[in-house]
Amino acid sequence: MYIIINNLFNFLQILIMIRVILSWISYNSYNGFIKILFHITDVVLDPIREVIPSQMGGVDFSPMVAFIILGFLKNFLLSVI
């Protein structure tokens, strides 16, 4: 169970990091991988964007907040197991 939870949270963080990198470059929004990536990461990022302003000074802080929340949640769940 430990490995599954650890890998799941690491996978989510990697997907968010890929999305951040994609925001710096141009990409084909019709690409199947891009659509899946955005769908999965939107599940994590959209609730955060509802709580904090999505862009302050042109910078989207929701991925950073997501990393912090996912890190705390992962550590909590792994300490309980």
Secondary structure by P-SEA (a helix, b strand, c coil): caaaaaaaaaaaaaaaaaaaaaaacccccccaaaaaaaaaaaaacaaaaaacccccccccaaaaaaaaaaaaaaaaaaaac
